[in-house]
Amino acid sequence: MIRKIIVIDEEKCDGCGLCAKACHEGAIGIVEGKARLLREDYCDGLGDCLPACPQGAIQFEMREAPAYDHQAVLAAKQQKNTPDVPNCLMNFPVQLKLVPPNAPYFNGADLLIAADCTAFAYGNFHRDFMAGKVTLIGCPKLDMVNYAEKLTQIFENSDVRSITVVRMTVPCCGGLPFAVKTALQNAGKDVPVNIITLSPNGQIIA
C-alpha cells in the first residue's frame, strides 16, 4: 500500500539516538552509529521522531510500505517489558498450612519462611531470597492455623540446616519469627535463624 512513512538521511544523522527515544513504536534503532528504520510496519506515520532530530535528518515520504501493525507493536513492547527472571521455586505447595510436615525436601534444607506480602514488596524476591532454599509462605493474621505446631512437626521430622524469616514491618508479621523460635524450642533443635524485615516499599531495614 502507498502510505506516509519516514525516511532517514544517513548523511545528516549523527547517531545521537533522540529519534529512537521519541519513537513510541520502537520502529527506529541505532545501527553502526546511524539511525535506521528497523521495521516499516512499526512506523505509524505520526512523526514523533521528526521534531526530536536536531540535525533535521528525518522527513516524511509517500511510498509503498506495509501497513502499520499495531498488534505487532504491542506484542514487541510486552516482550521487551517482561524481565527474564529465573524461577527459584524448589518445592510445592508453598503455603505453610498446606505443606506436608514430613516432606523429604525439608531434610538438610535451607528454609525460607516468608510473609505473603514480602514477595510483592521486594522485586527481586526469587533471586535474593528464594534461590537455593525451600520456601514456605503464610500470613499470621489471616491463616487459621497454628504455625508453631506445624513447624514443630517439620523440625521433628527433618534436619533443617538454616532458617531465614522474611517479614514486613507490620506487627502481625511478628507471629512468624515467634512461631519459628517456639517450634525450634518444642522440637529441641538448635538451628541458625536469620530474620529480615522489609518496609512496604521493599527496603531491607533489619
C-alpha positions as CSV (number, residue, x, y, z in Angstrom):
1,M,0.0,0.0,0.0
2,I,1.0,3.6,-0.6
3,R,1.3,5.5,2.7
4,K,3.2,8.2,4.6
5,I,6.3,6.8,6.3
6,I,9.6,8.3,7.5
7,V,12.9,8.4,5.6
8,I,16.2,9.0,7.4
9,D,19.1,10.8,5.7
10,E,22.1,8.9,7.0
11,E,24.5,11.7,5.8
12,K,22.9,14.2,8.2
13,C,22.3,11.7,11.0
14,D,24.9,11.9,13.8
15,G,23.6,8.9,15.7
16,C,22.5,10.8,18.8
17,G,19.6,8.4,19.3
18,L,17.0,11.1,20.2
19,C,14.7,9.9,17.4
20,A,14.8,6.3,18.7
21,K,13.8,7.5,22.2
22,A,11.0,9.7,20.7
23,C,9.6,6.8,18.7
24,H,6.9,5.2,20.9
25,E,6.5,2.3,18.5
26,G,10.1,1.0,18.5
27,A,10.4,1.4,14.8
28,I,13.8,3.2,14.9
29,G,17.1,1.9,16.2
30,I,20.8,2.9,16.1
31,V,22.8,0.6,13.8
32,E,26.5,1.2,13.3
33,G,26.2,4.7,14.7
34,K,23.3,5.8,12.5
35,A,19.5,5.9,13.0
36,R,17.7,3.2,11.0
37,L,14.1,2.4,10.3
38,L,14.1,-1.1,11.7
39,R,10.5,-2.1,10.9
40,E,8.4,-0.3,8.4
41,D,5.2,-2.0,9.8
42,Y,6.1,-0.4,13.2
43,C,6.1,3.2,11.8
44,D,2.7,4.7,12.4
45,G,3.4,7.7,10.2
46,L,2.6,10.3,13.0
47,G,6.2,11.6,13.1
48,D,7.0,11.9,16.8
49,C,10.6,11.4,15.8
50,L,10.8,14.4,13.4
51,P,11.0,17.2,15.9
52,A,13.3,15.2,18.1
53,C,16.1,15.1,15.5
54,P,18.5,18.1,15.9
55,Q,20.0,17.5,12.5
56,G,16.8,17.5,10.5
57,A,17.7,14.1,9.2
58,I,14.2,12.7,9.2
59,Q,11.4,13.5,6.8
60,F,8.1,12.0,5.6
61,E,7.7,10.5,2.2
62,M,4.8,8.8,0.4
63,R,5.8,5.3,-0.9
64,E,5.0,1.7,-1.0
65,A,5.2,0.2,2.6
66,P,3.5,-2.4,4.7
67,A,0.5,-1.3,6.8
68,Y,1.2,-0.2,10.3
69,D,0.8,-3.3,12.5
70,H,-0.4,-2.1,15.9
71,Q,-0.8,-5.6,17.3
72,A,2.8,-6.5,16.4
73,V,4.0,-3.3,18.2
74,L,2.1,-4.2,21.3
75,A,3.5,-7.7,21.3
76,A,7.0,-6.4,21.0
77,K,6.5,-3.9,23.8
78,Q,5.1,-6.7,26.0
79,Q,8.1,-8.9,25.3
80,K,10.6,-6.1,26.0
81,N,8.9,-5.3,29.3
82,T,8.9,-8.9,30.5
83,P,12.1,-9.4,32.6
84,D,14.0,-12.6,32.2
85,V,13.9,-13.6,35.8
86,P,14.6,-17.2,36.8
87,N,12.1,-19.1,38.8
88,C,13.8,-20.2,42.0
89,L,10.9,-22.2,43.5
90,M,12.2,-25.6,44.7
91,N,9.0,-27.0,46.3
92,F,5.2,-27.1,46.0
93,P,2.9,-26.3,47.8
94,V,4.4,-23.3,49.4
95,Q,1.6,-22.4,51.8
96,L,2.7,-23.3,55.3
97,K,-0.7,-24.5,56.2
98,L,-0.8,-26.9,53.2
99,V,2.8,-28.3,53.2
100,P,3.2,-31.9,54.4
101,P,5.4,-31.8,57.6
102,N,7.2,-35.0,56.6
103,A,8.1,-33.9,53.0
104,P,11.6,-35.2,52.1
105,Y,12.8,-31.9,50.7
106,F,13.0,-30.5,54.3
107,N,15.8,-32.8,55.3
108,G,19.1,-30.8,55.1
109,A,17.3,-27.8,53.6
110,D,18.0,-24.1,54.0
111,L,14.5,-23.0,54.8
112,L,12.8,-19.7,53.8
113,I,9.7,-18.7,55.8
114,A,8.2,-15.6,54.3
115,A,5.1,-13.4,55.0
116,D,2.8,-13.4,52.0
117,C,3.3,-9.7,51.3
118,T,7.1,-9.8,51.1
119,A,7.3,-11.1,47.6
120,F,5.1,-8.3,46.3
121,A,7.1,-5.6,48.2
122,Y,10.6,-6.8,47.1
123,G,11.1,-7.0,43.4
124,N,14.0,-9.5,43.3
125,F,12.5,-11.9,45.8
126,H,13.3,-15.0,43.9
127,R,16.9,-14.1,43.2
128,D,17.8,-12.6,46.6
129,F,15.8,-14.8,49.0
130,M,14.4,-18.0,47.4
131,A,17.5,-19.2,45.4
132,G,18.7,-22.5,46.9
133,K,16.0,-22.5,49.6
134,V,12.8,-24.5,50.3
135,T,10.2,-21.8,50.6
136,L,7.2,-21.6,52.9
137,I,4.8,-18.6,53.0
138,G,2.0,-17.6,55.3
139,C,0.1,-14.7,57.0
140,P,-0.2,-14.9,60.7
141,K,-3.2,-12.6,60.7
142,L,-5.3,-14.4,58.0
143,D,-4.3,-18.1,58.2
144,M,-6.3,-20.1,60.6
145,V,-3.5,-22.4,61.6
146,N,-1.1,-22.8,64.5
147,Y,2.2,-22.1,62.8
148,A,4.3,-23.2,65.8
149,E,2.6,-26.6,65.8
150,K,3.1,-27.1,62.1
151,L,6.7,-26.0,62.2
152,T,7.4,-28.2,65.2
153,Q,6.3,-31.2,63.2
154,I,8.6,-30.2,60.3
155,F,11.6,-29.7,62.6
156,E,10.9,-33.0,64.4
157,N,10.7,-34.9,61.1
158,S,13.8,-33.4,59.4
159,D,17.2,-31.8,60.0
160,V,16.7,-28.3,58.6
161,R,20.1,-26.7,58.2
162,S,19.2,-23.0,58.4
163,I,16.1,-20.8,58.6
164,T,15.6,-17.3,57.0
165,V,12.4,-15.5,58.0
166,V,11.4,-12.6,55.8
167,R,8.6,-10.4,57.3
168,M,7.1,-6.9,56.8
169,T,7.3,-4.1,59.4
170,V,3.7,-4.5,60.4
171,P,3.1,-6.0,63.9
172,C,1.1,-9.0,62.7
173,C,4.2,-10.4,60.9
174,G,5.9,-10.8,64.3
175,G,3.9,-14.1,64.5
176,L,6.3,-15.7,62.0
177,P,9.6,-15.4,63.9
178,F,7.8,-16.2,67.2
179,A,6.4,-19.4,65.7
180,V,9.8,-20.4,64.4
181,K,11.5,-19.9,67.8
182,T,8.7,-21.6,69.6
183,A,8.8,-24.6,67.2
184,L,12.6,-25.0,67.5
185,Q,12.3,-25.0,71.3
186,N,9.5,-27.5,71.2
187,A,11.4,-29.8,68.8
188,G,14.6,-29.4,70.8
189,K,16.6,-28.2,67.7
190,D,19.3,-25.6,67.5
191,V,19.2,-24.1,64.0
192,P,20.5,-20.7,63.0
193,V,17.8,-18.2,62.3
194,N,18.1,-15.0,60.2
195,I,15.3,-12.5,60.4
196,I,14.9,-10.0,57.6
197,T,12.4,-7.1,57.8
198,L,11.1,-5.2,54.8
199,S,9.4,-1.9,54.6
200,P,6.3,-1.5,52.4
201,N,8.5,0.0,49.6
202,G,10.8,-3.0,49.6
203,Q,13.7,-1.7,51.6
204,I,15.5,-4.0,53.9
205,I,15.5,-2.3,57.3
206,A,16.8,-5.0,59.6
